[in-house]
Amino acid sequence: MRELVTVEQAERAIGLLAVVLPPAGLALGGILGAVRRRPGRGLAIGLLCGAVGPAIWALWRMYNGIIGVYGLDSVKGLLICIALFVAIGLAGGAAIGLLWRRRSGERLEKRDSSPLSPP
């Protein structure tokens, strides 16, 4: 039986995403930042969004390495993949949460220090 998507096709697609997404995110972030009159912040957010491509490529490589060693139907390989991806997800979520709280705190401080804010 023939596969719908071969490993080579998946490698090519993920490699293309890893190369194309960072400059695309940077360009889109720069455009949106210029429209919002915050080019530095737009570039930073665009680059962060574009970094998803290389991150997907790295995760794909790790997954293939684990599956290559333990096999596709190995419980040990499955548990290692689950633990790895859960740890990466928790770390990413914690980082995003910290950035979100910091940003919310800055907005509250600006509003509190405004001369027009209620007492």
HELIX and SHEET records of a PDB file:
HELIX    1   1 VAL A    7  VAL A   35  1                                  29    
HELIX    2   2 PRO A   39  GLY A   50  1                                  12    
HELIX    3   3 VAL A   52  TYR A   70  1                                  19    
HELIX    4   4 VAL A   75  SER A  113  1                                  39    
END                                                                             
